[in-house]
Amino acid sequence: MTKNIMIVGVGGQGSLLASKLLGHLLLSEGYDVKVSEVHGMSQRGGSVVTYVRFGEKVYSPIIDKGEADFIVSFEKLEAARYVEYLKADGRIVVNTQEIDPMPVITGAAEYPAQLIEKMQEKGICVDAMDCLSLAEQAGSAKAVNLVLMGRMSRYFDIPVKKWQDAIAACVPAKFVEMNHKAFLLGRGDVE
């Protein structure tokens, strides 16, 4: 059976590395994996979506509305924007950070309040955490992607060692240790 993961965020947050890491990990686990290219404004500030699909045989990288088992969101508004893609029993893993989109920056709109609570009120399973502060604790605000991957890894029956091998394969050597730490903080395996 094919599983579907959507990675949503804002350009410049590291969603490409997150999808590359997932693809590498799932291939090493023997799955057929399709990772889409990034859709959206990959420059800083624009909405970005990547699809990761895996299973015995995957024919298309595209995920339609109501098909995502997981939505991994780098930011609350992006989670709300793509919630209709989630399966009824799906889960959103979300960083509680707020990044103002252009209409908020220009004063044309306000950042919506209570987004996580509103999703939960609709019966959506939301795993929300402050990934930015954990990334900073690991050594870099840019490690939010690895904190999110660590959090999501809790829902997969894949040993931590395999995730760490994938990190080592996808990250420049000088950043591996920091990214391992961010991953473990996201998992909740480090005090």
C-alpha positions in Angstrom: 0.0 0.0 0.0 1.3 3.4 -1.0 1.9 6.0 1.7 1.9 9.7 1.0 3.8 12.5 2.7 3.5 16.2 1.9 6.2 18.6 3.0 4.9 22.2 3.1 6.7 25.3 4.1 8.2 28.6 3.0 11.1 28.9 0.5 14.5 28.8 2.2 13.4 26.6 5.1 15.0 23.4 4.0 12.1 21.4 2.7 14.2 20.1 -0.2 16.7 18.5 2.2 13.8 17.0 4.2 12.3 15.4 1.1 15.8 14.2 -0.1 16.4 12.7 3.3 13.1 10.9 3.4 13.6 9.6 -0.2 17.1 8.3 0.7 15.8 6.6 3.9 12.8 5.0 2.3 14.8 3.7 -0.7 17.3 2.1 1.8 14.3 0.4 3.4 13.5 -1.2 0.1 10.5 0.9 -0.9 9.7 2.2 -4.4 9.9 6.0 -3.8 8.8 9.0 -5.9 9.7 12.4 -4.7 8.2 15.4 -6.6 10.1 18.5 -7.5 9.4 21.5 -5.4 6.2 23.2 -6.4 5.8 26.9 -5.7 8.0 29.8 -5.0 11.3 28.3 -3.9 12.8 31.7 -3.3 12.6 32.8 0.3 9.1 33.7 1.4 7.0 31.8 -1.1 4.9 28.7 -0.4 6.7 25.5 -1.2 5.3 21.9 -1.5 7.1 18.6 -2.1 5.5 15.2 -2.3 7.1 12.0 -1.1 5.2 8.8 -2.0 6.5 5.3 -1.1 5.3 1.7 -1.3 5.7 -1.5 -3.2 5.2 0.2 -6.5 4.6 3.9 -6.9 3.6 5.2 -10.3 3.2 9.0 -9.7 4.8 11.5 -7.4 1.6 13.6 -7.1 -0.7 13.6 -4.0 -4.3 14.6 -4.5 -6.7 16.2 -1.9 -7.6 13.7 0.8 -4.6 11.4 0.1 -1.8 12.5 2.4 -1.0 10.2 5.4 1.3 13.0 6.7 1.7 16.7 6.2 5.0 17.9 7.6 4.7 21.7 7.9 7.5 24.1 8.6 5.0 26.8 9.6 1.4 27.0 10.9 -0.3 28.9 8.1 1.2 26.4 5.5 -0.3 23.5 7.5 -3.7 25.2 7.4 -3.4 26.0 3.7 -2.9 22.3 2.8 -5.1 20.6 5.4 -7.6 19.5 2.7 -4.9 17.1 1.3 -4.9 15.1 4.6 -6.6 11.8 4.8 -9.3 11.5 7.4 -7.0 9.5 9.7 -3.9 11.4 8.6 -1.6 13.5 10.8 0.0 16.9 10.6 3.4 17.4 12.1 3.9 21.1 12.4 6.4 23.7 13.6 4.5 26.3 15.6 6.6 29.1 14.1 4.8 31.9 12.3 6.3 33.4 9.2 4.4 36.3 7.9 3.3 36.0 4.2 3.5 39.0 1.9 -0.1 40.3 2.6 0.7 40.4 6.4 4.1 42.0 5.8 2.5 44.8 3.6 -0.4 45.3 6.2 -3.1 44.0 3.8 -4.0 41.1 6.1 -3.4 39.8 9.6 -1.8 36.5 10.5 -4.7 34.2 11.3 -5.1 33.4 15.0 -5.5 30.0 16.7 -4.7 27.9 13.6 -3.6 24.8 15.4 -6.6 24.9 17.7 -9.0 25.4 14.7 -7.5 22.4 13.0 -7.8 20.3 16.2 -11.5 21.4 16.6 -12.2 19.9 13.2 -10.9 16.5 14.5 -7.5 16.8 12.7 -4.6 15.0 14.4 -2.0 17.7 14.9 1.4 17.1 16.4 2.7 20.7 17.0 6.0 21.7 18.5 8.3 24.7 18.6 10.9 23.3 16.2 12.7 26.6 15.9 13.9 26.7 19.5 15.0 23.1 19.3 16.9 23.8 16.1 18.6 26.7 17.8 19.4 24.5 20.8 21.0 22.0 18.3 23.2 24.8 16.9 21.3 26.5 14.0 17.9 27.9 13.2 18.3 26.3 9.8 18.0 22.8 11.4 14.2 23.1 11.8 13.9 20.6 8.9 15.8 18.0 10.9 13.8 18.7 14.1 10.6 18.1 12.0 12.1 14.8 10.6 12.9 13.7 14.1 9.4 14.3 15.2 7.9 12.5 12.2 10.3 9.6 12.7 8.3 8.7 15.8 5.4 7.5 13.5 7.6 5.2 11.5 8.9 1.7 12.4 12.4 2.5 11.2 15.3 2.4 13.6 17.0 5.7 14.6 20.3 4.4 13.3 18.8 4.2 9.7 17.5 7.8 10.0 21.0 8.9 11.1 22.6 7.0 8.2 20.3 8.9 5.8 21.3 12.2 7.5 25.0 11.4 7.1 24.4 10.6 3.4 22.4 13.8 2.6 24.1 16.5 4.7 27.6 18.0 4.3 30.0 16.3 6.7 30.6 19.4 8.8 26.9 19.7 9.6 26.2 16.0 10.3 26.7 16.2 14.1 24.4 19.3 14.5 21.7 17.7 12.3 21.9 14.5 14.3 21.3 16.5 17.4 18.4 18.4 15.9 16.8 15.1 14.8 17.1 13.6 18.3 15.7 16.8 19.8 12.7 16.5 17.5 12.2 12.9 18.4 12.3 13.8 22.1 15.4 11.5 22.7 17.6 14.3 24.1 17.0 16.3 27.3 
